[in-house]
Amino acid sequence: MADIAQTRAAPLRHSTAGALAGLSLAMLVSSLGTSIANVALPTLSAAFAASFPAVQWVVLAYLLAITALIVSVGRLGDVVGRRLLLIAGLTLFSAASFAAALAPSLAMLIAARAVQGLGAAVMMALTIALVGETVPKQRTGSAMGLLGTMSAIGTALGPSLGGVLIAALGWRSIFLINAALGAVALLAAWRFLPGDKGSGIDRAEAKGAARFDMLGTLLLAATLAAYALAMTMGRGHFGGLNMALLGGAIVGAALFVVAEAKVASPLVKLALLLRDPVLAPSLAMNALVSTVMMATLVVGPFFLSRALGLGDAATGAVMSIGPVVSAFCGIIAGRVVDRLGAAAMIMAGLVLMVAGCVALAVLPGVFGVVGYVAAIILLTPGYQLFQAANNTAVMADVDSSERGVVSGMLSLSRNLGLVTGTAVMGAVFAFAVGTKDVATAAPVAVAGGMVFTFAAATGLVALAVAIAVAGRRGRIA
């Protein structure tokens, strides 16, 4: 009888393929949750008789929750167990998605989206962290490439799937599909992910980290939320409120640094972070290249429609090429990383991105849409190669007690790059065009803004190359 009881209490049989499928689906669903809601904003504005700035919070609440909490939930996974917390995050995401689908008011919908974002933060942070526990080390690059592919598919699928569902079944269906997919990912994670070794308390005490850093969590969440709001509010106009929020973020960051230096078990070990020859440069590069990639989404539609004269449908079709290429080349990029090594492929990916940015500044003005597409096809694989290699390099030698928080920092650096890119690259483009209302600018001015913006983007990626070179020299020395 004791043997039977032990068998029932033992973790379910672990399958690498099944576990990776569960992690991939979790990554896809969390990305889909971001992009699928954007297309519903006009419908939600009509359904709730609300202004566009009000319904924007359906998107912002989700993004803010992810940005503010992704490092903290990663650390919590290190303490209580990553499998346990991922299952809890998937459960929360699915339940919040169902609540969003049933929301009777805009306020309730926004609240449900914030909770959904918390679940997504858990999923984004811990899928990368759990790769080291489910996949052999020599296949880490392939796994990272697969996760990148699933993220790209989720982002690309959102607008088209959301449009079809809203037209056929109404806006509530876009949240029901998230609930259903989240439930499938939950079942896969429950069935196939390996069990956490020992209790969370045992592991935490063994590492001297028995208590979760609540003060650091609150300070970091407030700081990141203030920064994200400063970069996104105002719809491209940086006014007094944005400045106040940015000031608040700076003060919050200073308080966070002071607090982390005093607690016994800090959320982020800042001294180790600054001394680490791999992690700090990787986070900086990740933020820089994500800022550049956001420039294609911010500037691209204006250039295609205003400078090249494409209609809405044609603009949408051209803009979908980047995510489609990203989805196809992610797995290939991961396999290349496994074969040729992460350090070399980080540099190769960045060089491709430099070439892609130069091409975006030059080719569209000469060859029109063909030149734009050619440049995107050059830039996007470079980004995917960099992502797979960078994630692999960072997670390769991370102590098992730190995988969650480090994975969270990787995801955070990417999100901060995307948020910053929305504001900063948009401001650079508007400055180069010479008008605040880019939508009515002359085609020649928009074309000039395109050239200037991607010349600046080339400089940002060149800075990432310099960081990569300095990091390699530092490791050799």
N, C-alpha and C positions, 0 to 999 in steps of 0.2 A: 504493500500500500504506500509505503514511503517513497518507493521508486516511482510509482504512478504519480504521486503528488509532486515530486521533483520534476517529472517530465512535463506535467501540466504547467508548472510555474516557470519552466525554462523558456527563454526567448524563442520565438518562431524561427524556423529555418531561414538562414540568410542566403539570399540570392543576389550576386553582384549586379546582374542585369536587371532584376526586379527593383533593387534599391536605386540604381541609377535612373530607371524609368520613373520612379516616384519622385526623386529629386528634380528630374527634368520637368516633370509635369508641374511641380510646385513652382519652379522658376517661370514656366510659361504662364501659369495662372496669375502670378503676382504682376508680371509685365502686362498681361492682358487687362488686368484690373485698372491699370493706369490709362491705357490708350482707348479702351472701349467706351469710357464715359465721356470723352471729349466730344464725340459725334452726337451725343444725346443732349448737349447743352441747349440748343434752340428748342427742342421738344420739351425739355424740363421747364424752360422759361415760360412756355405757353401753358403747360399743365398746371403749374403752381402760380401763374400770373405774377411772376417775379422778374426783376431786372436781370440783365446779363451779369453785372458784377456780383449779384447775390447767388446766382446758380453756378458761377465760377468756383464757389467754395465746395461744390461737389467734387471737383478735381483737386483743389488746393488742400482740402482736409485730408485726403488720401496721401498726397505727396508730402505734406507737412509731418504727418504721423510717421511715415517711413523715414524721412530725413532726420527728424528729431530723436528717434528711438532706436535706429538700426544698430548703433554701437552698443547701446545698453542691453538690448535683447541678445546680442551676440555674447556679451559677457555673462548674462544670466544663463545662457545655454552652457557655458563652461562650468558654471557652479552647480546647476540642478540636473544637468544632463541634456545633451543636444537632441537626441532622439525624442525624449520626453517633451521638450519644449517645442520641437518642430511639430509634433502631433497636436500639441495644444494650440500652436499658431494656425495650423490648418483647420482645426475645429473652429477656432475663433473667426477665421476668415470666412469659412463657409456659413456659419451662423449669422455673421454680420451681413454677408451678401444676401441671405434670405430676408433678413430684417430690412435691408435697403429696398428689396423688391416689394415689400409690403408697406413701406413708409407712407403714412397718410399726409405728411406735410414735408415741406422743404427742410425745415429744421431737423426733423427726425431722419431724413435722408442724409443730411450732412453729418449728423452724429454717427449714423451707421457706417458711413464712409470712413470716418476717422477710426472707428474700431476695426474696420476692414483693413485700413492702412497699418494698424498695429500688427494684425495677423500677417500682412504682407512683409512687414519689416522682419519678423521672425523667419519667414520663408526665405527671403533674400539673403539674410545673414547666415543662416545655418545650412542652406544647400551647399554653398561653397565649402563651409567648414566640414561638412560630413563626407565630402569626397575622399578625404584622407583616411576615413574609417571604412569606406566601402569599395574603393578601387585600388588595385596594386600601384605602387609608386611609379613604376615605369609607364603606366597608362594615365597618369594624372593630367597631362596635357590634353589628351583626347577627351577626358571627362570635362575639363574646363571649356574646351571648344564646343562640346555638346551643350553645356549650360548656356554658353554665349549664343549658340544657335537658337535654343528654345526661347531665350529672352528676346532675340530679334524677331522670331516668329510671333510671339505674343504681342510685341509692339506693332508689327506690320499687320497682323490679323485684326486687331481691335477696331479700327475705323470701318473696314468693309463688313466684318461680322456684325458689328453694332448697327450699321446702317440697315442691313438685311433684317435683323431681328426687330428693330424698331418699326420698320415698314410693315412687317408681317404680324407681329405680336404685341407691339407697344414697348414703351421704355422699360417697363418692369422686367422684361425678358432678359435684358443685358446683365442684370444682377442675378437672375435665376441661373443663367448659364455659368456664371462665376461660382455660385453655390454648388452646382452639380459637378463641375470640374474640380473644385476644391475637395468635394467629398471623395471623388475617385483618387485624387492624390493622397488624401488621408488614408484610404484603405491600402494603397500601395506602400505608404510609409509604415503603417502598422504591421503589414504582412512581411515586408522584406528588409527593412533597415535593421542593422545589428543593434542589440541592446546596449544601453550605456553600462560601462564597467563600474560596478560598485554604486553606492548611493551618491547623490550629489553632495550631501553633507560630508561623507567620507572623503571624497575627492577634494573638496574645498579645504577641509582641515589638513589633509596631507600636503597641500600646496600653501598652507598658511593664508588661505583666503576664505575663511568660514563665513564671513559676512559680506553681503552685497553692498556696494558703495551707493547708497541711496542719494546722498548729498551730491555726489559727482554726477549721478544720473539726472537729477533734477536740473542742475546747473547746465550740463551739456545739452539737455533737451531744450531748455529755454533759450540758450545761445543759438543753437542751430535753427530753432523755429523763428527767432527774430531775424536771423540772417536770411533764411529762405523767404520770409515775408518781405524783407527789404528788397530782395531781388525780383520778386514776382508781383507785388502790389503796384497799382498805378497804371497798369497796361502800357508799360514802356516809358512812362513819365516819372522821373526820379525827383520827387518833391520832398517837402518837409517831413512827412510821415516816414518816408523811406529812410531819410537821414537819421531820424530819431531811432528807428528800428536798428539801423546799422550801428549807431552809437551804443544801443543796448546790447547788441551782439558782441561788440568789442569789450564792454564792461563785463559781460557774462563770461567771455573767454578768459579775461584776466582773473576773475574770481574762481573759475574752474581750475586754472593752473595753480593758484594758491591752495585751493582745497585739496587737489590731488597730491600736493607735496606733503600734506599733513596726515592723510588717512593711512591706516596700516595696509589696507587692501584696496588700492586705487582702481577705479574703473579703467583708466588708461595709464600705463606706466610711462610717463612722459620722458623720463631720463633714458630709459631703454629705447624708446621710440626714436629719440634724436640720435642715439649712438648706433642704432642698427644700420649696417651698411646696405641692407636690401630694402627694409620696410619703408623708411622715410622717403628715399628717392622714388620708390614705386608708387607711393601714395601721391606724391607731387606730380609725377608723370601721368598718372591716371586722371587726376583732376584737369591737367592741361589738355590732354587729348580729348577728354569728354567735352570740355569747353569748345574745342574746335568742331567736334561732330555736331554739337547743338547749333553751330553757326549755319550748317547746311540746312537745318530744319527752319531756322529763323529767316535766313536770307533767301534761300532757294525759291520759295513760292513767289516772293515779290519780283525776283529777277525773271523767273519764267513767265509770269503773267504780264508784268509791266515792260520789261526790256525786250522779251522775245514775243510778246503778244499771244501767248497760249491761253486757251479757255480754261474754265475750272476743271473739266474732265481731263484734258490733256495735262494740265499742271499736276493734278492728282496722280495720274498714271506715271509721269516722270518722277515725281517724288517717291513713289512706291518702289522704284528700282533699287535705291540704297538698302532698305530693309530686306528686300528679296535677295540681293547679292549677299548681304550679311548672313541671312539664314542659310544659304547654300554653302558658304565658305567657312563657317565656324568649325565644323567637325574636321574639315581638311586642315585648317590652321592648327587645331589641337594635335593632330597626328604628326604634322611637321615639327611641332614643338617637342613631342616625344622623341622624334628621330634625330633632330639636329641640336637640341638643347635650348633651354629657356633664354639664357643670356644673349645668345646670338640672334634669336628670333625677336627679342625685344627691340634690338637695334634694327633688324630688317623691317619690322613692322613700322617703326618710326620713320625710316628712310622712305618707305612706300607712302606714308602719310605726308611727308614733306613734298614728295613728287605730286601727290594728289592735290594738295593745296595750291601748289604752283600751277598745276593744270587747271584748277577751278578759276584761278585769277586770269589765265591767258586763253585757254581753248574756247570757252563759250563765246567770247567776243569775236573769234575768228570763224568758228564752225557752228555756232548756234547751239541748238538742242543736242546735236551729235557730240559736240565738244563737251557740253555739260555732262552728258551720260558717260562719256569716256573717262572724264575726270572722276566721277563718282565711282565708277568701276575700278579705278586705281586706288582711290582713297579708302573705300570701305573694307577690302580685304586686308589692307595695312592695319586698320583699326582692329579688326578681328584677330589678326595675328598677334598684335601687341597685347590685346586683352588676354588671350589664352596663355601667352608666354609670361606676362606680368603676374597674373593670378597664380600660375604654376610656380614661378620663382618665389613669390611671397609665401605660399602655403607649404612649400617643400620641406622646410626645416623648422616650422613653427612647433613649439612644444604643445603637446596634446591639451594642456590646461589652458592654452591661449588661443586655440583655433577659432572659437566663436567670436571673440572680440576683434581679432585680426581680420577675420572675414567681414565683420561688420564695418571695420574701418576701410577696407577695400571698397565695399559697396557705397559707403558714405562718400569717399573721395570721388567716385563716379557721379553720384547724385549731386554733390556740390558743384562739380564741373558742369553738369547739365543745367543746374539752376543759375550758376554764374554766367554760363554761355548765353542763356536766354536774355539776361539783362545787358551784359557787357558787350557781347557781339552785336546785339540789336542796337545798342547805343553807338557803337563804332560804325555800323552800317548807316544809321540815320545821320551821323555827323558827316560821313563821306558823301551821302546823297545831298546834304545841305538843306534838309527840311524835316520838321517833326512829323509831318503827314506823308510818310513814304508811299502810301497807297495812291496818292495823286501826283507823285513826282514824275518828271519827264523821263522817258525811256533812256535817254543818254545819261542822265544823272544816276539812275538806278544801275546801269551798266558800270559806271564809274565807281559807284559804291561797292558793287560786287568785287571789282578788282582790288580796291583798297582793303576791304574786309578780309579777303583771303590772302592778301599780302601780310596783313597782321596775323592771320591764322598760321601762315608759314613760319612767322617768327616765334609763335607759341610752341609749335612742334619742334622747331630748331632748339628752343630752350629745353624741351624734354630730351632731345638728343644729347645736349650738353650735360644734363643731369645723369643720363645713362652712362656716358663716357666717364664722367667723374666718379660715379658709383663703381664702375668696373675697375678703375685705377685704384680706388680706395680699398677694394677687396683684395686686389693683387698685392698692394703695399702691406 
